[in-house]
């Protein structure tokens, strides 16, 4: 995906989309779970599709003994 196809959203919009607090979004950014983008004015945004990726359930696998 090229940068022009990305839908960038604010941390607050990401928090609403994920149903979490902005502080949780900040934690995800700090841990590398989300990639932070900073514009020329210092505003932090995230890629909306990355938020959706974090919310997508993944199957749980169990170890075979």
C-alpha distances in whole Angstrom, upper triangle without the diagonal:
4,7,8,6,7,11,13,16,19,21,24,21,19,23,24,21,22,26,26,28,26,28,26,22,24,25,22,20,23,23,19,18,16,14,16,15,18,19,22,24,24,22,20,17,14,11,13,10,12,15,15,14,17,19,19,22,22,25,28,29,33,34,37,40
4,5,6,7,11,12,16,19,21,24,21,20,24,25,22,23,27,28,28,26,28,27,23,24,26,23,21,24,24,20,20,17,15,16,14,17,16,19,22,22,20,19,16,14,12,14,13,14,17,17,17,20,22,22,25,25,28,31,33,36,38,40,44
4,5,5,9,9,13,16,18,21,19,18,22,23,21,22,26,26,26,24,26,25,21,22,24,21,19,22,22,19,19,16,13,13,11,13,13,15,18,18,17,15,13,12,10,12,12,13,16,17,17,19,22,22,26,26,30,32,34,37,39,42,45
4,6,8,10,14,17,19,22,19,19,23,23,21,23,26,27,28,25,28,27,23,24,26,24,22,25,26,22,22,19,16,16,14,15,14,16,19,19,18,17,14,14,11,13,13,15,17,18,19,21,23,23,27,28,31,34,36,40,41,44,48
4,7,9,13,16,19,21,18,17,21,22,19,21,24,25,26,24,27,26,22,24,26,23,21,24,25,22,21,18,16,16,14,17,16,19,21,21,19,18,15,13,10,11,10,13,15,15,16,19,20,20,24,25,28,31,33,37,39,42,45
4,6,9,13,15,17,15,14,18,18,16,18,21,22,23,21,23,22,18,20,22,19,17,21,22,18,17,14,13,13,11,14,14,17,19,18,16,14,11,9,6,8,8,10,12,13,14,16,17,18,22,23,27,29,31,35,37,40,43
4,6,10,13,14,12,11,15,15,13,15,18,19,20,18,21,20,17,19,21,18,17,21,22,19,18,14,13,13,12,14,14,17,18,18,15,13,10,8,6,6,7,10,11,12,14,16,16,18,21,23,27,29,32,36,38,41,44
4,7,10,12,10,9,13,14,13,15,17,18,18,16,18,18,14,16,18,16,14,18,19,17,16,12,11,10,9,10,11,14,15,14,11,10,6,5,5,6,9,10,10,12,14,15,17,18,22,24,28,30,33,36,38,41,44
4,7,8,6,6,10,11,10,12,14,15,15,12,16,15,12,14,17,15,14,17,19,17,16,12,12,11,10,11,12,15,15,14,10,9,5,5,6,6,10,10,10,12,14,15,16,18,22,24,28,30,33,36,38,41,44
4,5,5,6,9,10,10,12,14,13,12,10,13,13,10,11,15,14,12,16,18,17,16,12,12,10,10,10,11,14,13,12,8,7,5,6,9,9,13,13,11,14,16,16,17,20,23,25,29,31,34,37,39,42,45
4,5,5,6,9,10,10,12,11,9,6,9,10,7,8,11,11,10,13,15,14,13,11,11,9,10,11,13,16,15,13,10,7,6,7,10,10,13,12,10,13,15,14,15,19,21,24,27,29,32,34,37,40,43
4,5,5,6,9,10,10,9,8,6,9,10,8,10,13,13,13,16,18,18,16,14,15,13,14,15,16,19,17,15,12,10,9,10,13,12,15,15,12,15,17,16,16,19,22,25,28,30,33,36,38,42,44
4,5,5,6,9,10,10,10,9,12,12,10,12,15,14,14,18,19,18,17,14,15,14,14,15,16,19,18,17,13,11,9,9,11,9,12,13,10,12,15,15,14,17,21,23,27,29,32,35,38,41,44
4,5,5,6,8,8,9,8,11,10,7,10,13,11,11,15,16,15,13,10,12,12,13,15,16,20,19,17,14,11,9,7,9,7,10,10,7,9,12,11,11,14,17,20,24,25,28,31,34,37,40
4,5,5,6,5,5,5,8,8,6,9,11,11,12,15,16,16,14,12,14,14,16,17,19,22,21,19,16,13,11,11,12,11,13,12,9,11,14,12,11,15,18,20,24,25,28,31,34,37,40
4,5,5,6,8,8,12,11,10,13,15,14,16,19,19,19,17,15,17,17,18,20,21,24,23,21,18,16,14,13,14,11,14,14,11,12,15,14,12,16,18,21,25,26,30,32,35,39,42
4,6,8,10,11,14,12,11,14,16,14,15,19,19,19,16,14,16,16,18,20,21,25,24,22,19,16,13,12,12,9,11,11,8,8,12,11,9,12,15,18,22,24,27,30,33,36,39
4,5,9,10,12,10,9,13,13,12,14,17,17,16,13,12,15,16,18,20,22,26,25,23,20,17,14,12,13,10,11,11,7,8,10,9,7,11,13,16,19,21,24,27,30,33,36
4,7,10,12,10,10,14,14,13,16,18,19,19,16,15,18,19,21,23,25,28,27,25,21,19,17,15,16,14,15,15,11,11,14,12,10,13,15,18,21,22,26,28,32,35,37
4,7,8,6,7,11,11,11,13,15,16,17,14,14,17,17,19,21,23,27,26,23,20,17,16,15,16,14,16,15,11,13,15,12,11,15,16,19,22,23,26,28,31,35,37
4,5,5,7,9,10,11,13,14,16,17,15,14,17,16,19,20,22,25,23,21,18,15,15,15,17,16,18,16,13,16,17,15,14,18,20,22,25,26,29,31,34,37,40
4,5,5,6,9,10,10,12,14,15,14,13,15,13,15,16,18,21,20,17,14,12,12,12,15,14,17,15,13,16,17,15,15,19,21,24,27,28,31,33,35,39,41
4,5,5,6,9,10,10,12,14,13,13,15,14,17,17,20,23,21,18,16,13,14,14,17,17,19,17,14,18,19,16,17,20,22,24,27,27,30,32,34,38,40
4,5,5,6,9,10,10,12,11,11,14,14,17,18,21,24,23,20,17,14,14,13,16,16,17,15,12,15,16,12,13,17,18,20,23,23,26,28,31,34,36
4,5,5,6,9,10,11,9,8,10,10,13,15,18,21,20,17,14,11,11,10,12,12,14,12,9,13,14,11,12,16,18,20,23,24,27,29,31,35,37
4,5,5,6,9,10,10,9,10,9,12,13,17,20,18,15,13,10,11,11,14,15,17,14,12,16,16,14,16,19,21,23,26,26,29,31,33,37,39
4,5,5,6,9,8,9,11,11,15,16,20,23,22,18,17,14,14,13,16,17,18,15,13,16,16,13,15,18,20,21,24,24,26,28,30,34,36
4,5,5,6,5,6,9,10,13,15,19,22,22,19,17,13,13,11,13,14,14,11,10,13,13,10,12,15,17,18,21,21,24,26,28,31,34
4,6,5,6,5,6,6,10,12,16,19,19,15,14,10,10,9,12,13,15,11,11,14,14,12,15,17,20,20,24,24,26,29,30,34,36
4,6,8,8,9,9,12,14,18,20,20,16,16,12,13,13,15,17,18,15,14,18,17,15,18,20,22,22,25,25,27,29,30,34,36
4,6,8,9,11,14,17,20,23,23,20,19,15,16,14,16,18,18,14,14,17,15,13,16,18,19,19,22,22,24,25,27,30,32
4,5,6,9,12,15,18,21,22,19,18,14,14,12,13,15,15,11,12,15,13,12,15,17,19,18,21,22,23,26,27,30,33
4,7,10,13,16,19,23,23,20,19,15,14,11,12,13,13,9,9,12,10,8,11,13,15,15,18,19,21,23,25,29,31
4,6,10,13,16,20,20,17,15,12,10,7,8,10,10,7,7,11,10,8,12,14,16,17,20,21,24,26,28,32,34
4,7,10,13,17,18,15,14,10,9,6,8,11,11,8,10,13,12,11,15,17,19,20,23,24,26,29,31,34,37
4,7,10,13,14,11,10,6,6,6,8,11,13,10,11,15,15,14,17,19,22,23,27,28,30,33,34,38,40
4,7,10,11,9,8,6,5,6,8,12,13,12,13,16,17,17,19,22,25,26,29,31,33,36,37,41,44
4,7,8,5,5,5,6,9,11,15,17,15,16,20,20,20,23,25,28,29,33,34,36,39,41,44,47
4,5,5,5,7,8,11,13,16,18,18,18,21,22,23,25,27,31,32,35,37,39,42,44,47,50
4,6,7,10,11,15,16,19,22,21,22,25,26,26,29,31,34,35,39,41,43,46,47,51,53
4,6,9,11,15,17,20,23,22,23,26,27,27,29,31,35,36,40,41,44,47,48,52,54
4,6,10,13,16,19,21,20,20,24,25,24,27,29,32,34,37,38,41,44,45,49,51
4,7,10,13,15,19,18,17,21,22,22,24,26,30,31,35,36,39,42,44,47,50
4,7,10,13,16,14,14,18,19,18,20,23,26,28,31,32,35,38,40,43,46
4,7,9,12,11,11,14,16,16,17,20,23,25,29,30,33,36,38,41,44
4,6,9,7,8,11,12,12,14,17,20,21,25,27,29,32,35,38,41
4,5,5,7,9,10,11,13,15,18,20,24,26,28,31,34,37,40
4,5,5,6,9,10,11,13,16,18,22,24,27,31,33,36,39
4,5,5,6,9,10,10,14,16,19,22,25,28,31,33,37
4,5,5,6,9,10,13,14,18,20,23,26,28,32,35
4,5,5,7,9,12,14,18,20,23,26,29,32,35
4,5,5,6,10,12,16,18,21,25,28,31,34
4,5,5,9,10,14,16,19,22,25,28,31
4,6,8,10,13,15,18,21,23,27,30
4,6,9,13,15,18,21,24,27,30
4,6,10,12,16,19,22,25,28
4,7,9,13,16,19,22,25
4,6,9,13,16,19,22
4,6,10,13,15,19
4,7,10,13,16
4,7,9,13
4,6,9
4,6
4
